[in-house]
Amino acid sequence: MTPQEANQEASKLDALAWEWGMTVPQFLDTYALDEAVPGICMNPDCLYTARVEPDQEEGWCQVCCTSSVRSALVLAGLI
Ligand SMILES: [Zn+2]
């Protein structure tokens, strides 16, 4: 993973936690053991979010019509 990709994952994780009204640590505590966790589209400028499987890296974004939704736990490097 390049530094740019790591930064992108960190900022997407921040955006996702914010969308759910939590800080990143609260957010990960809340969803770490769930069977369906929030995910976010990884395309620049898209903030589409959806509940996905915890290990999902290629979930469908209904806005972009691409397989670009990644789970919060993948973003956080927990899986
Ligand atoms: Zn999207």
PDB file of the backbone (N, CA, C, O) and the ligand in Angstrom, with CONECT records:
HET     ZN  A 101       1
ATOM      1  N   MET A   1       0.855  -1.208   0.000  1.00  0.00           N
ATOM      2  CA  MET A   1       0.000   0.000   0.000  1.00  0.00           C
ATOM      3  C   MET A   1       0.883   1.249   0.000  1.00  0.00           C
ATOM      4  O   MET A   1       1.841   1.345   0.767  1.00  0.00           O
ATOM      5  N   THR A   2       0.553   2.185  -0.856  1.00  0.00           N
ATOM      6  CA  THR A   2       1.316   3.428  -0.901  1.00  0.00           C
ATOM      7  C   THR A   2       0.862   4.356   0.232  1.00  0.00           C
ATOM      8  O   THR A   2      -0.222   4.169   0.784  1.00  0.00           O
ATOM      9  N   PRO A   3       1.685   5.357   0.584  1.00  0.00           N
ATOM     10  CA  PRO A   3       1.252   6.326   1.613  1.00  0.00           C
ATOM     11  C   PRO A   3      -0.045   7.023   1.220  1.00  0.00           C
ATOM     12  O   PRO A   3      -0.885   7.286   2.081  1.00  0.00           O
ATOM     13  N   GLN A   4      -0.225   7.327  -0.067  1.00  0.00           N
ATOM     14  CA  GLN A   4      -1.475   7.980  -0.495  1.00  0.00           C
ATOM     15  C   GLN A   4      -2.676   7.090  -0.215  1.00  0.00           C
ATOM     16  O   GLN A   4      -3.716   7.571   0.235  1.00  0.00           O
ATOM     17  N   GLU A   5      -2.539   5.800  -0.478  1.00  0.00           N
ATOM     18  CA  GLU A   5      -3.650   4.881  -0.230  1.00  0.00           C
ATOM     19  C   GLU A   5      -3.947   4.783   1.257  1.00  0.00           C
ATOM     20  O   GLU A   5      -5.110   4.734   1.655  1.00  0.00           O
ATOM     21  N   ALA A   6      -2.898   4.753   2.089  1.00  0.00           N
ATOM     22  CA  ALA A   6      -3.100   4.697   3.540  1.00  0.00           C
ATOM     23  C   ALA A   6      -3.810   5.954   4.023  1.00  0.00           C
ATOM     24  O   ALA A   6      -4.709   5.884   4.861  1.00  0.00           O
ATOM     25  N   ASN A   7      -3.402   7.111   3.488  1.00  0.00           N
ATOM     26  CA  ASN A   7      -4.073   8.364   3.850  1.00  0.00           C
ATOM     27  C   ASN A   7      -5.523   8.360   3.419  1.00  0.00           C
ATOM     28  O   ASN A   7      -6.398   8.829   4.147  1.00  0.00           O
ATOM     29  N   GLN A   8      -5.775   7.833   2.242  1.00  0.00           N
ATOM     30  CA  GLN A   8      -7.144   7.796   1.725  1.00  0.00           C
ATOM     31  C   GLN A   8      -7.998   6.909   2.629  1.00  0.00           C
ATOM     32  O   GLN A   8      -9.133   7.260   2.951  1.00  0.00           O
ATOM     33  N   GLU A   9      -7.458   5.764   3.040  1.00  0.00           N
ATOM     34  CA  GLU A   9      -8.220   4.880   3.924  1.00  0.00           C
ATOM     35  C   GLU A   9      -8.507   5.567   5.246  1.00  0.00           C
ATOM     36  O   GLU A   9      -9.618   5.466   5.765  1.00  0.00           O
ATOM     37  N   ALA A  10      -7.518   6.268   5.801  1.00  0.00           N
ATOM     38  CA  ALA A  10      -7.717   6.950   7.087  1.00  0.00           C
ATOM     39  C   ALA A  10      -8.771   8.041   6.957  1.00  0.00           C
ATOM     40  O   ALA A  10      -9.609   8.196   7.845  1.00  0.00           O
ATOM     41  N   SER A  11      -8.743   8.796   5.866  1.00  0.00           N
ATOM     42  CA  SER A  11      -9.718   9.884   5.745  1.00  0.00           C
ATOM     43  C   SER A  11     -11.114   9.331   5.464  1.00  0.00           C
ATOM     44  O   SER A  11     -12.107   9.912   5.903  1.00  0.00           O
ATOM     45  N   LYS A  12     -11.200   8.219   4.740  1.00  0.00           N
ATOM     46  CA  LYS A  12     -12.510   7.604   4.513  1.00  0.00           C
ATOM     47  C   LYS A  12     -13.065   7.060   5.831  1.00  0.00           C
ATOM     48  O   LYS A  12     -14.268   7.139   6.081  1.00  0.00           O
ATOM     49  N   LEU A  13     -12.193   6.510   6.668  1.00  0.00           N
ATOM     50  CA  LEU A  13     -12.648   5.998   7.962  1.00  0.00           C
ATOM     51  C   LEU A  13     -13.155   7.150   8.832  1.00  0.00           C
ATOM     52  O   LEU A  13     -14.182   7.021   9.499  1.00  0.00           O
ATOM     53  N   ASP A  14     -12.445   8.260   8.825  1.00  0.00           N
ATOM     54  CA  ASP A  14     -12.902   9.459   9.548  1.00  0.00           C
ATOM     55  C   ASP A  14     -14.286   9.893   9.050  1.00  0.00           C
ATOM     56  O   ASP A  14     -15.183  10.176   9.844  1.00  0.00           O
ATOM     57  N   ALA A  15     -14.441   9.940   7.729  1.00  0.00           N
ATOM     58  CA  ALA A  15     -15.704  10.397   7.146  1.00  0.00           C
ATOM     59  C   ALA A  15     -16.838   9.451   7.517  1.00  0.00           C
ATOM     60  O   ALA A  15     -17.956   9.887   7.793  1.00  0.00           O
ATOM     61  N   LEU A  16     -16.547   8.168   7.521  1.00  0.00           N
ATOM     62  CA  LEU A  16     -17.571   7.174   7.823  1.00  0.00           C
ATOM     63  C   LEU A  16     -18.015   7.290   9.288  1.00  0.00           C
ATOM     64  O   LEU A  16     -19.213   7.282   9.570  1.00  0.00           O
ATOM     65  N   ALA A  17     -17.071   7.395  10.209  1.00  0.00           N
ATOM     66  CA  ALA A  17     -17.415   7.543  11.625  1.00  0.00           C
ATOM     67  C   ALA A  17     -18.235   8.815  11.827  1.00  0.00           C
ATOM     68  O   ALA A  17     -19.199   8.822  12.592  1.00  0.00           O
ATOM     69  N   TRP A  18     -17.853   9.876  11.146  1.00  0.00           N
ATOM     70  CA  TRP A  18     -18.561  11.148  11.260  1.00  0.00           C
ATOM     71  C   TRP A  18     -20.002  11.012  10.772  1.00  0.00           C
ATOM     72  O   TRP A  18     -20.928  11.534  11.392  1.00  0.00           O
ATOM     73  N   GLU A  19     -20.180  10.305   9.654  1.00  0.00           N
ATOM     74  CA  GLU A  19     -21.528  10.078   9.112  1.00  0.00           C
ATOM     75  C   GLU A  19     -22.406   9.359  10.136  1.00  0.00           C
ATOM     76  O   GLU A  19     -23.612   9.597  10.201  1.00  0.00           O
ATOM     77  N   TRP A  20     -21.801   8.485  10.929  1.00  0.00           N
ATOM     78  CA  TRP A  20     -22.543   7.732  11.941  1.00  0.00           C
ATOM     79  C   TRP A  20     -22.577   8.480  13.281  1.00  0.00           C
ATOM     80  O   TRP A  20     -23.116   7.968  14.262  1.00  0.00           O
ATOM     81  N   GLY A  21     -22.006   9.688  13.323  1.00  0.00           N
ATOM     82  CA  GLY A  21     -22.079  10.523  14.515  1.00  0.00           C
ATOM     83  C   GLY A  21     -21.167  10.083  15.642  1.00  0.00           C
ATOM     84  O   GLY A  21     -21.476  10.304  16.813  1.00  0.00           O
ATOM     85  N   MET A  22     -20.051   9.465  15.306  1.00  0.00           N
ATOM     86  CA  MET A  22     -19.131   8.967  16.336  1.00  0.00           C
ATOM     87  C   MET A  22     -17.687   9.345  15.999  1.00  0.00           C
ATOM     88  O   MET A  22     -17.359   9.710  14.870  1.00  0.00           O
ATOM     89  N   THR A  23     -16.831   9.239  17.038  1.00  0.00           N
ATOM     90  CA  THR A  23     -15.399   9.300  16.770  1.00  0.00           C
ATOM     91  C   THR A  23     -14.962   7.931  16.243  1.00  0.00           C
ATOM     92  O   THR A  23     -15.678   6.941  16.390  1.00  0.00           O
ATOM     93  N   VAL A  24     -13.787   7.890  15.634  1.00  0.00           N
ATOM     94  CA  VAL A  24     -13.316   6.612  15.082  1.00  0.00           C
ATOM     95  C   VAL A  24     -13.188   5.534  16.169  1.00  0.00           C
ATOM     96  O   VAL A  24     -13.637   4.411  15.941  1.00  0.00           O
ATOM     97  N   PRO A  25     -12.595   5.824  17.345  1.00  0.00           N
ATOM     98  CA  PRO A  25     -12.516   4.764  18.375  1.00  0.00           C
ATOM     99  C   PRO A  25     -13.894   4.277  18.838  1.00  0.00           C
ATOM    100  O   PRO A  25     -14.100   3.076  19.010  1.00  0.00           O
ATOM    101  N   GLN A  26     -14.844   5.212  19.042  1.00  0.00           N
ATOM    102  CA  GLN A  26     -16.207   4.807  19.430  1.00  0.00           C
ATOM    103  C   GLN A  26     -16.816   3.912  18.361  1.00  0.00           C
ATOM    104  O   GLN A  26     -17.442   2.891  18.645  1.00  0.00           O
ATOM    105  N   PHE A  27     -16.612   4.329  17.145  1.00  0.00           N
ATOM    106  CA  PHE A  27     -17.179   3.646  15.993  1.00  0.00           C
ATOM    107  C   PHE A  27     -16.650   2.209  15.902  1.00  0.00           C
ATOM    108  O   PHE A  27     -17.419   1.269  15.702  1.00  0.00           O
ATOM    109  N   LEU A  28     -15.343   2.053  16.049  1.00  0.00           N
ATOM    110  CA  LEU A  28     -14.754   0.713  15.954  1.00  0.00           C
ATOM    111  C   LEU A  28     -15.174  -0.152  17.142  1.00  0.00           C
ATOM    112  O   LEU A  28     -15.415  -1.349  16.984  1.00  0.00           O
ATOM    113  N   ASP A  29     -15.262   0.456  18.345  1.00  0.00           N
ATOM    114  CA  ASP A  29     -15.763  -0.286  19.508  1.00  0.00           C
ATOM    115  C   ASP A  29     -17.166  -0.801  19.266  1.00  0.00           C
ATOM    116  O   ASP A  29     -17.499  -1.930  19.626  1.00  0.00           O
ATOM    117  N   THR A  30     -17.989   0.039  18.650  1.00  0.00           N
ATOM    118  CA  THR A  30     -19.392  -0.297  18.447  1.00  0.00           C
ATOM    119  C   THR A  30     -19.569  -1.425  17.439  1.00  0.00           C
ATOM    120  O   THR A  30     -20.426  -2.290  17.615  1.00  0.00           O
ATOM    121  N   TYR A  31     -18.756  -1.416  16.381  1.00  0.00           N
ATOM    122  CA  TYR A  31     -19.007  -2.334  15.268  1.00  0.00           C
ATOM    123  C   TYR A  31     -18.001  -3.464  15.127  1.00  0.00           C
ATOM    124  O   TYR A  31     -18.156  -4.311  14.248  1.00  0.00           O
ATOM    125  N   ALA A  32     -16.975  -3.503  15.966  1.00  0.00           N
ATOM    126  CA  ALA A  32     -15.893  -4.479  15.773  1.00  0.00           C
ATOM    127  C   ALA A  32     -16.395  -5.918  15.722  1.00  0.00           C
ATOM    128  O   ALA A  32     -15.822  -6.744  15.011  1.00  0.00           O
ATOM    129  N   LEU A  33     -17.460  -6.231  16.466  1.00  0.00           N
ATOM    130  CA  LEU A  33     -17.916  -7.625  16.545  1.00  0.00           C
ATOM    131  C   LEU A  33     -19.249  -7.855  15.834  1.00  0.00           C
ATOM    132  O   LEU A  33     -19.838  -8.929  15.956  1.00  0.00           O
ATOM    133  N   ASP A  34     -19.726  -6.854  15.094  1.00  0.00           N
ATOM    134  CA  ASP A  34     -21.004  -7.013  14.411  1.00  0.00           C
ATOM    135  C   ASP A  34     -20.868  -7.875  13.153  1.00  0.00           C
ATOM    136  O   ASP A  34     -19.784  -8.020  12.589  1.00  0.00           O
ATOM    137  N   GLU A  35     -22.017  -8.448  12.730  1.00  0.00           N
ATOM    138  CA  GLU A  35     -22.026  -9.258  11.508  1.00  0.00           C
ATOM    139  C   GLU A  35     -22.202  -8.405  10.263  1.00  0.00           C
ATOM    140  O   GLU A  35     -21.860  -8.829   9.160  1.00  0.00           O
ATOM    141  N   ALA A  36     -22.733  -7.208  10.440  1.00  0.00           N
ATOM    142  CA  ALA A  36     -22.836  -6.258   9.334  1.00  0.00           C
ATOM    143  C   ALA A  36     -22.346  -4.918   9.856  1.00  0.00           C
ATOM    144  O   ALA A  36     -22.828  -4.421  10.874  1.00  0.00           O
ATOM    145  N   VAL A  37     -21.399  -4.348   9.160  1.00  0.00           N
ATOM    146  CA  VAL A  37     -20.772  -3.121   9.645  1.00  0.00           C
ATOM    147  C   VAL A  37     -20.901  -2.038   8.576  1.00  0.00           C
ATOM    148  O   VAL A  37     -21.090  -2.347   7.400  1.00  0.00           O
ATOM    149  N   PRO A  38     -20.804  -0.788   8.973  1.00  0.00           N
ATOM    150  CA  PRO A  38     -20.858   0.266   7.962  1.00  0.00           C
ATOM    151  C   PRO A  38     -19.646   0.212   7.031  1.00  0.00           C
ATOM    152  O   PRO A  38     -18.528  -0.084   7.452  1.00  0.00           O
ATOM    153  N   GLY A  39     -19.898   0.501   5.781  1.00  0.00           N
ATOM    154  CA  GLY A  39     -18.831   0.606   4.799  1.00  0.00           C
ATOM    155  C   GLY A  39     -19.004   1.899   4.026  1.00  0.00           C
ATOM    156  O   GLY A  39     -20.070   2.514   4.051  1.00  0.00           O
ATOM    157  N   ILE A  40     -17.949   2.305   3.343  1.00  0.00           N
ATOM    158  CA  ILE A  40     -18.006   3.563   2.585  1.00  0.00           C
ATOM    159  C   ILE A  40     -17.357   3.364   1.229  1.00  0.00           C
ATOM    160  O   ILE A  40     -16.399   2.605   1.084  1.00  0.00           O
ATOM    161  N   CYS A  41     -17.901   4.068   0.231  1.00  0.00           N
ATOM    162  CA  CYS A  41     -17.331   4.045  -1.120  1.00  0.00           C
ATOM    163  C   CYS A  41     -15.952   4.700  -1.100  1.00  0.00           C
ATOM    164  O   CYS A  41     -15.770   5.773  -0.525  1.00  0.00           O
ATOM    165  N   MET A  42     -14.977   4.035  -1.741  1.00  0.00           N
ATOM    166  CA  MET A  42     -13.601   4.534  -1.739  1.00  0.00           C
ATOM    167  C   MET A  42     -13.311   5.501  -2.870  1.00  0.00           C
ATOM    168  O   MET A  42     -12.199   6.022  -2.953  1.00  0.00           O
ATOM    169  N   ASN A  43     -14.273   5.759  -3.742  1.00  0.00           N
ATOM    170  CA  ASN A  43     -14.012   6.711  -4.820  1.00  0.00           C
ATOM    171  C   ASN A  43     -13.918   8.124  -4.258  1.00  0.00           C
ATOM    172  O   ASN A  43     -14.667   8.490  -3.353  1.00  0.00           O
ATOM    173  N   PRO A  44     -12.981   8.927  -4.806  1.00  0.00           N
ATOM    174  CA  PRO A  44     -12.840  10.303  -4.330  1.00  0.00           C
ATOM    175  C   PRO A  44     -14.169  11.048  -4.470  1.00  0.00           C
ATOM    176  O   PRO A  44     -14.876  10.900  -5.466  1.00  0.00           O
ATOM    177  N   ASP A  45     -14.490  11.840  -3.466  1.00  0.00           N
ATOM    178  CA  ASP A  45     -15.679  12.702  -3.479  1.00  0.00           C
ATOM    179  C   ASP A  45     -17.004  11.962  -3.326  1.00  0.00           C
ATOM    180  O   ASP A  45     -18.059  12.596  -3.342  1.00  0.00           O
ATOM    181  N   CYS A  46     -16.980  10.655  -3.181  1.00  0.00           N
ATOM    182  CA  CYS A  46     -18.227   9.926  -2.963  1.00  0.00           C
ATOM    183  C   CYS A  46     -18.310   9.536  -1.495  1.00  0.00           C
ATOM    184  O   CYS A  46     -17.363   8.972  -0.947  1.00  0.00           O
ATOM    185  N   LEU A  47     -19.431   9.832  -0.858  1.00  0.00           N
ATOM    186  CA  LEU A  47     -19.614   9.483   0.549  1.00  0.00           C
ATOM    187  C   LEU A  47     -20.751   8.481   0.721  1.00  0.00           C
ATOM    188  O   LEU A  47     -21.399   8.443   1.767  1.00  0.00           O
ATOM    189  N   TYR A  48     -20.989   7.676  -0.304  1.00  0.00           N
ATOM    190  CA  TYR A  48     -22.010   6.638  -0.179  1.00  0.00           C
ATOM    191  C   TYR A  48     -21.608   5.644   0.915  1.00  0.00           C
ATOM    192  O   TYR A  48     -20.481   5.150   0.929  1.00  0.00           O
ATOM    193  N   THR A  49     -22.535   5.358   1.825  1.00  0.00           N
ATOM    194  CA  THR A  49     -22.263   4.378   2.869  1.00  0.00           C
ATOM    195  C   THR A  49     -23.356   3.317   2.859  1.00  0.00           C
ATOM    196  O   THR A  49     -24.485   3.573   2.442  1.00  0.00           O
ATOM    197  N   ALA A  50     -23.000   2.123   3.326  1.00  0.00           N
ATOM    198  CA  ALA A  50     -23.959   1.022   3.380  1.00  0.00           C
ATOM    199  C   ALA A  50     -23.470   0.014   4.402  1.00  0.00           C
ATOM    200  O   ALA A  50     -22.284  -0.034   4.728  1.00  0.00           O
ATOM    201  N   ARG A  51     -24.399  -0.792   4.905  1.00  0.00           N
ATOM    202  CA  ARG A  51     -24.012  -1.910   5.769  1.00  0.00           C
ATOM    203  C   ARG A  51     -23.468  -3.035   4.897  1.00  0.00           C
ATOM    204  O   ARG A  51     -24.102  -3.442   3.924  1.00  0.00           O
ATOM    205  N   VAL A  52     -22.295  -3.529   5.252  1.00  0.00           N
ATOM    206  CA  VAL A  52     -21.651  -4.580   4.466  1.00  0.00           C
ATOM    207  C   VAL A  52     -21.101  -5.650   5.399  1.00  0.00           C
ATOM    208  O   VAL A  52     -21.078  -5.472   6.617  1.00  0.00           O
ATOM    209  N   GLU A  53     -20.658  -6.768   4.816  1.00  0.00           N
ATOM    210  CA  GLU A  53     -19.996  -7.795   5.598  1.00  0.00           C
ATOM    211  C   GLU A  53     -18.706  -7.204   6.162  1.00  0.00           C
ATOM    212  O   GLU A  53     -18.105  -6.323   5.546  1.00  0.00           O
ATOM    213  N   PRO A  54     -18.272  -7.692   7.349  1.00  0.00           N
ATOM    214  CA  PRO A  54     -17.076  -7.099   7.981  1.00  0.00           C
ATOM    215  C   PRO A  54     -15.824  -7.151   7.114  1.00  0.00           C
ATOM    216  O   PRO A  54     -14.968  -6.272   7.210  1.00  0.00           O
ATOM    217  N   ASP A  55     -15.707  -8.192   6.253  1.00  0.00           N
ATOM    218  CA  ASP A  55     -14.491  -8.298   5.428  1.00  0.00           C
ATOM    219  C   ASP A  55     -14.701  -7.792   3.999  1.00  0.00           C
ATOM    220  O   ASP A  55     -13.897  -8.087   3.115  1.00  0.00           O
ATOM    221  N   GLN A  56     -15.753  -7.048   3.771  1.00  0.00           N
ATOM    222  CA  GLN A  56     -16.063  -6.573   2.414  1.00  0.00           C
ATOM    223  C   GLN A  56     -15.068  -5.510   1.930  1.00  0.00           C
ATOM    224  O   GLN A  56     -14.814  -4.520   2.615  1.00  0.00           O
ATOM    225  N   GLU A  57     -14.510  -5.740   0.727  1.00  0.00           N
ATOM    226  CA  GLU A  57     -13.611  -4.745   0.125  1.00  0.00           C
ATOM    227  C   GLU A  57     -14.149  -4.251  -1.205  1.00  0.00           C
ATOM    228  O   GLU A  57     -13.656  -3.254  -1.732  1.00  0.00           O
ATOM    229  N   GLU A  58     -15.153  -4.926  -1.762  1.00  0.00           N
ATOM    230  CA  GLU A  58     -15.628  -4.588  -3.096  1.00  0.00           C
ATOM    231  C   GLU A  58     -17.148  -4.535  -3.142  1.00  0.00           C
ATOM    232  O   GLU A  58     -17.773  -5.083  -4.050  1.00  0.00           O
ATOM    233  N   GLY A  59     -17.740  -3.864  -2.145  1.00  0.00           N
ATOM    234  CA  GLY A  59     -19.190  -3.746  -2.120  1.00  0.00           C
ATOM    235  C   GLY A  59     -19.679  -2.779  -3.194  1.00  0.00           C
ATOM    236  O   GLY A  59     -18.938  -1.911  -3.653  1.00  0.00           O
ATOM    237  N   TRP A  60     -20.927  -2.945  -3.579  1.00  0.00           N
ATOM    238  CA  TRP A  60     -21.499  -2.156  -4.673  1.00  0.00           C
ATOM    239  C   TRP A  60     -21.885  -0.754  -4.203  1.00  0.00           C
ATOM    240  O   TRP A  60     -22.623  -0.608  -3.229  1.00  0.00           O
ATOM    241  N   CYS A  61     -21.397   0.264  -4.881  1.00  0.00           N
ATOM    242  CA  CYS A  61     -21.816   1.632  -4.628  1.00  0.00           C
ATOM    243  C   CYS A  61     -22.938   1.975  -5.591  1.00  0.00           C
ATOM    244  O   CYS A  61     -22.760   1.923  -6.808  1.00  0.00           O
ATOM    245  N   GLN A  62     -24.104   2.328  -5.039  1.00  0.00           N
ATOM    246  CA  GLN A  62     -25.264   2.630  -5.881  1.00  0.00           C
ATOM    247  C   GLN A  62     -25.144   4.005  -6.528  1.00  0.00           C
ATOM    248  O   GLN A  62     -25.883   4.316  -7.463  1.00  0.00           O
ATOM    249  N   VAL A  63     -24.227   4.823  -6.043  1.00  0.00           N
ATOM    250  CA  VAL A  63     -24.025   6.150  -6.629  1.00  0.00           C
ATOM    251  C   VAL A  63     -23.072   6.060  -7.815  1.00  0.00           C
ATOM    252  O   VAL A  63     -23.360   6.584  -8.892  1.00  0.00           O
ATOM    253  N   CYS A  64     -21.932   5.393  -7.614  1.00  0.00           N
ATOM    254  CA  CYS A  64     -20.902   5.311  -8.656  1.00  0.00           C
ATOM    255  C   CYS A  64     -21.138   4.146  -9.617  1.00  0.00           C
ATOM    256  O   CYS A  64     -20.591   4.133 -10.720  1.00  0.00           O
ATOM    257  N   CYS A  65     -21.954   3.162  -9.202  1.00  0.00           N
ATOM    258  CA  CYS A  65     -22.113   1.927  -9.967  1.00  0.00           C
ATOM    259  C   CYS A  65     -20.768   1.231 -10.176  1.00  0.00           C
ATOM    260  O   CYS A  65     -20.462   0.749 -11.267  1.00  0.00           O
ATOM    261  N   THR A  66     -19.966   1.189  -9.092  1.00  0.00           N
ATOM    262  CA  THR A  66     -18.708   0.444  -9.122  1.00  0.00           C
ATOM    263  C   THR A  66     -18.624  -0.380  -7.842  1.00  0.00           C
ATOM    264  O   THR A  66     -19.325  -0.106  -6.868  1.00  0.00           O
ATOM    265  N   SER A  67     -17.767  -1.382  -7.856  1.00  0.00           N
ATOM    266  CA  SER A  67     -17.569  -2.232  -6.671  1.00  0.00           C
ATOM    267  C   SER A  67     -16.502  -1.599  -5.802  1.00  0.00           C
ATOM    268  O   SER A  67     -15.349  -2.029  -5.806  1.00  0.00           O
ATOM    269  N   SER A  68     -16.887  -0.580  -5.061  1.00  0.00           N
ATOM    270  CA  SER A  68     -15.902   0.268  -4.392  1.00  0.00           C
ATOM    271  C   SER A  68     -16.206   0.516  -2.918  1.00  0.00           C
ATOM    272  O   SER A  68     -15.562   1.362  -2.297  1.00  0.00           O
ATOM    273  N   VAL A  69     -17.175  -0.202  -2.344  1.00  0.00           N
ATOM    274  CA  VAL A  69     -17.509   0.022  -0.936  1.00  0.00           C
ATOM    275  C   VAL A  69     -16.685  -0.921  -0.060  1.00  0.00           C
ATOM    276  O   VAL A  69     -16.715  -2.140  -0.230  1.00  0.00           O
ATOM    277  N   ARG A  70     -15.959  -0.333   0.869  1.00  0.00           N
ATOM    278  CA  ARG A  70     -15.072  -1.099   1.749  1.00  0.00           C
ATOM    279  C   ARG A  70     -15.571  -0.973   3.177  1.00  0.00           C
ATOM    280  O   ARG A  70     -16.013   0.097   3.595  1.00  0.00           O
ATOM    281  N   SER A  71     -15.500  -2.080   3.933  1.00  0.00           N
ATOM    282  CA  SER A  71     -16.021  -2.034   5.309  1.00  0.00           C
ATOM    283  C   SER A  71     -15.092  -1.220   6.213  1.00  0.00           C
ATOM    284  O   SER A  71     -13.898  -1.079   5.949  1.00  0.00           O
ATOM    285  N   ALA A  72     -15.682  -0.693   7.283  1.00  0.00           N
ATOM    286  CA  ALA A  72     -14.915   0.092   8.244  1.00  0.00           C
ATOM    287  C   ALA A  72     -13.801  -0.724   8.874  1.00  0.00           C
ATOM    288  O   ALA A  72     -12.728  -0.197   9.170  1.00  0.00           O
ATOM    289  N   LEU A  73     -14.057  -2.022   9.081  1.00  0.00           N
ATOM    290  CA  LEU A  73     -13.038  -2.842   9.744  1.00  0.00           C
ATOM    291  C   LEU A  73     -11.849  -3.090   8.827  1.00  0.00           C
ATOM    292  O   LEU A  73     -10.713  -3.180   9.293  1.00  0.00           O
ATOM    293  N   VAL A  74     -12.103  -3.202   7.524  1.00  0.00           N
ATOM    294  CA  VAL A  74     -11.001  -3.310   6.557  1.00  0.00           C
ATOM    295  C   VAL A  74     -10.228  -1.990   6.526  1.00  0.00           C
ATOM    296  O   VAL A  74      -8.997  -1.980   6.526  1.00  0.00           O
ATOM    297  N   LEU A  75     -10.966  -0.884   6.500  1.00  0.00           N
ATOM    298  CA  LEU A  75     -10.326   0.445   6.492  1.00  0.00           C
ATOM    299  C   LEU A  75      -9.423   0.634   7.700  1.00  0.00           C
ATOM    300  O   LEU A  75      -8.345   1.221   7.600  1.00  0.00           O
ATOM    301  N   ALA A  76      -9.879   0.126   8.853  1.00  0.00           N
ATOM    302  CA  ALA A  76      -9.136   0.310  10.086  1.00  0.00           C
ATOM    303  C   ALA A  76      -7.974  -0.672  10.209  1.00  0.00           C
ATOM    304  O   ALA A  76      -7.170  -0.579  11.136  1.00  0.00           O
ATOM    305  N   GLY A  77      -7.890  -1.616   9.264  1.00  0.00           N
ATOM    306  CA  GLY A  77      -6.818  -2.604   9.317  1.00  0.00           C
ATOM    307  C   GLY A  77      -7.064  -3.671  10.360  1.00  0.00           C
ATOM    308  O   GLY A  77      -6.127  -4.348  10.783  1.00  0.00           O
ATOM    309  N   LEU A  78      -8.322  -3.836  10.790  1.00  0.00           N
ATOM    310  CA  LEU A  78      -8.659  -4.842  11.805  1.00  0.00           C
ATOM    311  C   LEU A  78      -8.897  -6.204  11.208  1.00  0.00           C
ATOM    312  O   LEU A  78      -8.958  -7.201  11.927  1.00  0.00           O
ATOM    313  N   ILE A  79      -9.034  -6.258   9.879  1.00  0.00           N
ATOM    314  CA  ILE A  79      -9.242  -7.541   9.191  1.00  0.00           C
ATOM    315  C   ILE A  79      -8.196  -7.682   8.107  1.00  0.00           C
ATOM    316  O   ILE A  79      -8.176  -8.687   7.396  1.00  0.00           O
TER     317      ILE A  79
HETATM  318 ZN    ZN A 101     -19.425   5.774  -4.758  1.00  0.00          ZN2+
END
